[in-house]
């Protein structure tokens, strides 16, 4: 595991527009060990887990589960609508004979 101070220094300076060479030189001039700097760069350049997950193909099970859930909600909504219409018609026509 690379030194957290080195990783933070690298990240801040990259975000501020410094080049890799400039950062490495500044760290060496400040007395940091060359191996520690290299270890920090290797870790800094590793993609984080969220980037790795974005590269994975979508799980078909998750997609089908989502689709199934949407169909169930649509069916439930339609059923409630039909029940509402039936109740409305029955109560508004109570006592009246419809042909």
Buried (B, 14 or more C-beta within 10 A) or exposed (E): EBBEEBBEBBEEBEEEEBEEEEBBEBBEEEEBEEEBBEBBBEBBEEEEEEEEEEEEEEEEEEEEEEEEEEEEEEEEEEEEEEEEEEEEEEEEEEEEEEE
